[in-house]
Amino acid sequence: MIRAGDTIPRPMRRIPASNPPQGARAAAAVALLVIAALAPACRGRGGGETGASAPAPTTDPAQSLYNQGKYTEALPLLEKSAAGGKTGTLLYQIGFARGAQDPATAPGVRHPFWTEARPLLEKEIAEPGGATLDRLYYLAVIAFDDADLEGMEKFARQAVATIEKGEAGPHLTGEDWFRLARLHDFLREPSEAEASYRRALSAFRKVPALNPTYQALTLARVADLDYDSKHFEDALAEYDEALKIAPTFEQVKPFRRGVALLLAGRADEAIAAFKADRDPQTLTEAQYAADLALKAKAVGGIARSDTDGTPLPGMALDGLDERVRDAGKAYKAAREKNSYKPGDALPAEVADQQKRFVSLLVMRLAEAQEVQEFCLKEGIAELVRR
């Protein structure tokens, strides 16, 4: 079973590392909390000893199972290894694997193991060659669990400085770049995080992840970045690829994928995506969007340009709003002028006006990510919902 509990909030503006304000610290803490759920499984292919050369495949059955996200199977083998000699890495992994049995009780279950792991990991990174990406990453997560935000930032910055910018850089795996991207998220460095996510995806395309969760997470994150940049076609391809790896993946948000599907002319899939949305923040917008998709389907999809030939994609919001108002009036007049019943073929005049109105409103949805408030304000909600 693929565990997917790693949702990172949108990258925040960069804040100086020295004496960050309390709000920034709280935001960083939230980001690390949601990351901690999956952090332990994201390991290099050599059992986590990321260094100056590409790691060799691990021959340890416990590490092999753990790297694949098979925590239940890995747990007894990890505990057997720890019985022969405890290390910070083993204790961290045991804590996570035990907590993974029941996510509701995970924090309390893993905490004593992580408390014991921290001093061992700190001792290990102080040794020559001991400051590996795994250990620094684990320490960053444990520091958060201990409400030690300064410690978390210290370990994250050390990992970036010594691993990403060190001799190991050219030899990092997709999993390594994924972790570094998360560390940049911790440090509120959105540009650096995006670059690392994209490098992770590039690496995964060459060598697929041992644990497919991380390839799917990377795809979903890069898709969100492309979506936010209005590169909807790229975002849709990445969302679809993530769902191919993990069909029930929760990190692909139905609303976002629905918008991208609608813009791509895949109305039926868009309707299904909008109807699957259960996020309170987008639920109502998804209902409006589903109605728009139904209306778009009825007229053969959305137009890419307005009736005067002006391209719709990329049009400024003010221009879209003015055209929507005009189209709404014409659509309403056409509906009042022509007599037809539900199930009847749309009169040509109504179909033409519906296509223009819906196309403009879909483009507004893509640009502003909302239509409900605008429709209610302009008195055109019934043209969408009915």
FIMAR-692020 format. One record per residue (C-alpha): z, y, x. Coordinates in steps of 0.05 Angstrom, whole numbers, plus 5000, padded with zeros to 4 digits. Layout:
N
Z  Y  X $
...
//
This chain:
386
5000  5000  5000 $
4982  5069  5026 $
5039  5118  5024 $
5017  5189  5012 $
5074  5238  5011 $
5050  5289  5062 $
5028  5352  5028 $
5028  5415  5071 $
5031  5483  5037 $
4974  5531  5052 $
4980  5559  5123 $
5022  5622  5124 $
5009  5686  5163 $
5029  5682  5236 $
5100  5704  5250 $
5127  5717  5320 $
5168  5659  5347 $
5224  5704  5370 $
5275  5720  5317 $
5233  5702  5256 $
5258  5729  5189 $
5299  5685  5144 $
5242  5677  5093 $
5196  5651  5147 $
5248  5602  5171 $
5257  5576  5100 $
5182  5568  5092 $
5178  5529  5157 $
5234  5485  5134 $
5198  5468  5069 $
5135  5452  5108 $
5172  5405  5154 $
5208  5371  5096 $
5144  5349  5063 $
5114  5328  5130 $
5173  5284  5148 $
5155  5233  5095 $
5096  5205  5135 $
5108  5232  5204 $
5136  5167  5234 $
5074  5126  5222 $
5026  5172  5258 $
5027  5141  5327 $
4980  5131  5385 $
4944  5065  5395 $
4986  5048  5455 $
5052  5048  5418 $
5059  5123  5424 $
5058  5136  5499 $
5007  5192  5497 $
4990  5212  5567 $
4933  5233  5612 $
4889  5174  5596 $
4868  5140  5532 $
4922  5090  5509 $
4908  5016  5508 $
4916  4977  5443 $
4988  4955  5432 $
5004  4881  5436 $
5073  4890  5405 $
5070  4860  5334 $
5124  4907  5309 $
5087  4969  5334 $
5021  4942  5309 $
5048  4933  5238 $
5084  5000  5241 $
5022  5036  5265 $
4984  5008  5204 $
5037  5034  5156 $
5063  4963  5140 $
5135  4984  5144 $
5166  4926  5105 $
5133  4875  5151 $
5150  4916  5213 $
5223  4927  5197 $
5253  4859  5217 $
5212  4859  5281 $
5235  4930  5298 $
5308  4910  5286 $
5299  4849  5330 $
5272  4893  5386 $
5330  4942  5378 $
5380  4884  5383 $
5353  4873  5453 $
5359  4946  5472 $
5361  5009  5431 $
5312  5066  5443 $
5304  5132  5407 $
5235  5111  5383 $
5259  5045  5354 $
5318  5077  5318 $
5273  5130  5289 $
5223  5078  5265 $
5278  5033  5236 $
5307  5093  5198 $
5239  5110  5169 $
5221  5038  5153 $
5287  5027  5117 $
5279  5092  5079 $
5208  5074  5059 $
5235  5016  5017 $
5260  5067  4965 $
5235  5139  4973 $
5290  5163  4925 $
5345  5144  4974 $
5305  5152  5038 $
5341  5214  5066 $
5410  5182  5062 $
5385  5115  5088 $
5348  5141  5149 $
5398  5196  5169 $
5448  5153  5208 $
5391  5120  5247 $
5360  5187  5263 $
5427  5216  5283 $
5435  5160  5334 $
5362  5167  5355 $
5365  5241  5372 $
5407  5240  5436 $
5369  5179  5461 $
5302  5215  5450 $
5328  5278  5483 $
5349  5237  5543 $
5282  5202  5545 $
5241  5266  5544 $
5282  5293  5602 $
5259  5236  5647 $
5195  5243  5688 $
5136  5228  5643 $
5181  5218  5583 $
5160  5278  5542 $
5108  5241  5501 $
5077  5268  5437 $
5112  5215  5396 $
5181  5231  5421 $
5172  5306  5414 $
5143  5298  5345 $
5200  5252  5324 $
5251  5302  5351 $
5219  5359  5312 $
5227  5319  5248 $
5298  5298  5264 $
5316  5370  5281 $
5294  5391  5212 $
5335  5334  5182 $
5395  5363  5219 $
5379  5433  5191 $
5363  5454  5263 $
5302  5498  5254 $
5307  5527  5324 $
5308  5456  5353 $
5247  5438  5311 $
5208  5498  5337 $
5229  5483  5409 $
5204  5411  5406 $
5141  5431  5370 $
5124  5484  5422 $
5139  5436  5478 $
5091  5385  5449 $
5035  5436  5441 $
5046  5464  5512 $
5051  5397  5548 $
5006  5352  5508 $
4951  5393  5474 $
4944  5442  5532 $
4960  5392  5586 $
4921  5338  5622 $
4923  5292  5562 $
4881  5339  5519 $
4813  5307  5531 $
4840  5237  5516 $
4877  5250  5451 $
4864  5204  5391 $
4853  5225  5319 $
4925  5208  5305 $
4947  5253  5362 $
4906  5312  5337 $
4933  5301  5267 $
5004  5307  5293 $
4987  5368  5334 $
4957  5400  5273 $
5022  5387  5235 $
5061  5418  5292 $
5018  5480  5288 $
5033  5481  5213 $
5107  5479  5230 $
5098  5538  5277 $
5058  5577  5225 $
4995  5579  5267 $
4940  5568  5216 $
4880  5579  5262 $
4906  5529  5313 $
4924  5480  5258 $
4855  5483  5228 $
4822  5471  5296 $
4867  5410  5307 $
4853  5381  5238 $
4779  5387  5251 $
4786  5354  5319 $
4826  5299  5287 $
4771  5287  5236 $
4718  5286  5291 $
4759  5235  5330 $
4769  5191  5268 $
4694  5190  5256 $
4687  5159  5324 $
4747  5113  5321 $
4777  5101  5251 $
4852  5109  5243 $
4895  5047  5249 $
4932  5071  5187 $
4880  5096  5138 $
4930  5143  5106 $
4922  5191  5164 $
4847  5192  5161 $
4851  5206  5087 $
4904  5260  5098 $
4860  5293  5151 $
4800  5292  5104 $
4840  5322  5047 $
4867  5377  5091 $
4799  5395  5120 $
4771  5393  5050 $
4824  5442  5027 $
4807  5488  5085 $
4733  5485  5066 $
4750  5496  4993 $
4791  5557  5009 $
4732  5584  5049 $
4687  5573  4989 $
4648  5518  5024 $
4651  5475  4961 $
4596  5426  4980 $
4631  5407  5045 $
4698  5403  5010 $
4671  5356  4956 $
4641  5309  5009 $
4708  5307  5044 $
4748  5297  4980 $
4702  5240  4961 $
4708  5208  5030 $
4784  5212  5026 $
4783  5178  4958 $
4737  5124  4984 $
4790  5107  5036 $
4848  5114  4987 $
4825  5113  4914 $
4892  5135  4885 $
4906  5187  4939 $
4950  5242  4911 $
4933  5294  4964 $
4864  5304  4933 $
4881  5352  4877 $
4841  5337  4813 $
4832  5411  4796 $
4802  5429  4863 $
4756  5368  4864 $
4737  5382  4792 $
4714  5453  4809 $
4674  5426  4867 $
4643  5372  4823 $
4625  5423  4769 $
4590  5467  4820 $
4553  5406  4845 $
4527  5390  4776 $
4568  5327  4767 $
4595  5347  4699 $
4621  5280  4675 $
4661  5269  4739 $
4686  5341  4735 $
4711  5330  4664 $
4747  5266  4685 $
4779  5303  4744 $
4803  5361  4701 $
4832  5313  4649 $
4870  5277  4704 $
4904  5340  4728 $
4979  5339  4717 $
4998  5396  4764 $
5037  5448  4723 $
5006  5504  4766 $
4935  5485  4746 $
4942  5445  4682 $
4921  5500  4634 $
4864  5523  4680 $
4841  5450  4682 $
4837  5449  4606 $
4794  5511  4605 $
4752  5482  4662 $
4742  5416  4625 $
4716  5455  4564 $
4669  5494  4610 $
4644  5428  4640 $
4630  5400  4570 $
4591  5462  4551 $
4553  5461  4617 $
4535  5388  4605 $
4509  5405  4536 $
4458  5454  4566 $
4436  5414  4626 $
4485  5441  4677 $
4499  5510  4706 $
4447  5560  4730 $
4447  5583  4803 $
4421  5652  4786 $
4428  5701  4729 $
4372  5718  4681 $
4351  5777  4725 $
4344  5731  4785 $
4408  5752  4820 $
4441  5692  4856 $
4508  5673  4826 $
4542  5637  4884 $
4578  5688  4928 $
4574  5744  4877 $
4633  5793  4881 $
4686  5784  4828 $
4676  5853  4797 $
4602  5838  4788 $
4617  5770  4757 $
4668  5800  4709 $
4619  5852  4683 $
4565  5800  4673 $
4613  5752  4639 $
4631  5807  4589 $
4558  5820  4574 $
4542  5745  4569 $
4602  5734  4524 $
4578  5786  4474 $
4508  5757  4473 $
4534  5686  4466 $
4581  5705  4409 $
4524  5741  4373 $
4478  5681  4381 $
4530  5634  4353 $
4542  5679  4293 $
4467  5688  4281 $
4448  5615  4283 $
4474  5562  4235 $
4490  5494  4263 $
4544  5440  4256 $
4582  5401  4309 $
4537  5345  4334 $
4473  5383  4318 $
4425  5401  4374 $
4440  5472  4397 $
4390  5524  4373 $
4348  5549  4432 $
4378  5618  4430 $
4449  5591  4430 $
4434  5542  4486 $
4405  5597  4529 $
4464  5643  4519 $
4514  5587  4527 $
4482  5567  4594 $
4487  5638  4620 $
4558  5649  4595 $
4583  5583  4622 $
4548  5590  4689 $
4578  5659  4701 $
4647  5636  4681 $
4643  5574  4726 $
4625  5619  4784 $
4684  5663  4766 $
4729  5602  4766 $
4704  5584  4835 $
4714  5654  4861 $
4782  5671  4829 $
4809  5601  4816 $
4829  5622  4745 $
4795  5637  4680 $
4849  5631  4627 $
4882  5699  4636 $
4814  5733  4641 $
4788  5699  4578 $
4850  5718  4539 $
4848  5789  4564 $
4774  5797  4546 $
4781  5762  4479 $
4731  5707  4497 $
4778  5647  4500 $
4751  5619  4434 $
4681  5618  4464 $
4708  5570  4517 $
4757  5528  4478 $
4718  5519  4413 $
//
